[in-house]
Amino acid sequence: MTWYKVEEKGCPPVDFWLDTKTHRLERITSKDGDTAFTGDVKRHQSVEDALVPNEMTQTMGGAVMLYTLTPYEFIAVPVLKILIAQK
């Protein structure tokens, strides 16, 4: 997997882990306050010809939660200036 750290001023950094062959999101790690969390993608779904995470588990503070995300709606968002550091 390839790891990218995304930082926005005033926010904790978020690490995005992408599959090196498919470029799909596989994992997200960060902190909510002092509590670290990890989100692992378990399944992707095709939405408007894009593969997006559909099912993921989140581990936070010893708790494990399963999320199934549906439906998806793609909307325009403002562009933010962010620093992306590849490691």
Secondary structure as GFF3:
##gff-version 3
##sequence-region A 1 87
A	DSSP	beta_strand	2	7	.	.	.	ID=ss1
A	DSSP	beta_strand	14	18	.	.	.	ID=ss2
A	DSSP	beta_strand	25	32	.	.	.	ID=ss3
A	DSSP	beta_strand	35	47	.	.	.	ID=ss4
A	DSSP	beta_strand	50	60	.	.	.	ID=ss5
A	DSSP	beta_strand	63	68	.	.	.	ID=ss6
A	DSSP	beta_strand	83	86	.	.	.	ID=ss7
###
